[in-house]
Amino acid sequence: MLETWLQFSSDEIIDDAFQEVDLHLGMPPEEIIRNVLLLDTKLVKLYRDLANSAPVPRVQELFVDLIQMEEGKEHQYARILQEWE
């Protein structure tokens, strides 16, 4: 699995995602969580693209597991955000 090469460049996607995150001093926790949710959504899309392009089933499974982990975190953050509002 570690020897698998993916024909995929994620640098631009990741750079764009981080540029959209707007964190600053004094920011309320709700706004921080919204930014984290935005980034998580982009990570899920990236992992989904990588899973779909992975040539080896075990690598696909790895990215599917990462998708599930990120989606679980998204639900957790969304619950926290709802409790605060």
Backbone hydrogen bonds, N-H to C=O, Kabsch-Sander energy under -0.5 kcal/mol:
donor,donor_aa,acceptor,acceptor_aa,energy
4,T,1,M,-1.4
8,F,6,L,-2.0
10,S,8,F,-0.6
14,I,10,S,-2.7
15,D,11,D,-2.8
16,D,12,E,-2.6
17,A,13,I,-2.2
18,F,14,I,-2.5
19,Q,15,D,-2.0
20,E,16,D,-1.4
21,V,17,A,-0.7
21,V,18,F,-0.6
23,L,21,V,-0.7
27,M,24,H,-1.6
31,E,28,P,-0.8
32,I,28,P,-1.7
33,I,29,P,-2.5
34,R,30,E,-1.9
35,N,31,E,-2.0
36,V,32,I,-2.3
37,L,33,I,-2.7
38,L,34,R,-2.0
39,L,35,N,-2.2
40,D,36,V,-2.7
41,T,37,L,-2.3
42,K,38,L,-1.7
43,L,39,L,-2.2
44,V,40,D,-2.5
45,K,41,T,-1.9
46,L,42,K,-2.3
47,Y,43,L,-3.1
48,R,44,V,-2.5
49,D,45,K,-2.4
50,L,46,L,-2.5
51,A,47,Y,-2.6
52,N,48,R,-2.3
53,S,49,D,-1.4
54,A,50,L,-1.1
59,V,56,V,-0.7
60,Q,56,V,-2.2
61,E,57,P,-2.5
62,L,58,R,-1.7
63,F,59,V,-2.0
64,V,60,Q,-2.3
65,D,61,E,-2.6
66,L,62,L,-2.0
67,I,63,F,-2.3
68,Q,64,V,-2.4
69,M,65,D,-2.2
70,E,66,L,-2.6
71,E,67,I,-2.8
72,G,68,Q,-2.0
73,K,69,M,-2.0
74,E,70,E,-2.5
75,H,71,E,-2.2
76,Q,72,G,-1.9
77,Y,73,K,-2.9
78,A,74,E,-2.6
79,R,75,H,-2.2
80,I,76,Q,-2.1
81,L,77,Y,-2.6
82,Q,78,A,-2.3
83,E,79,R,-2.2
84,W,80,I,-1.6
85,E,81,L,-1.4
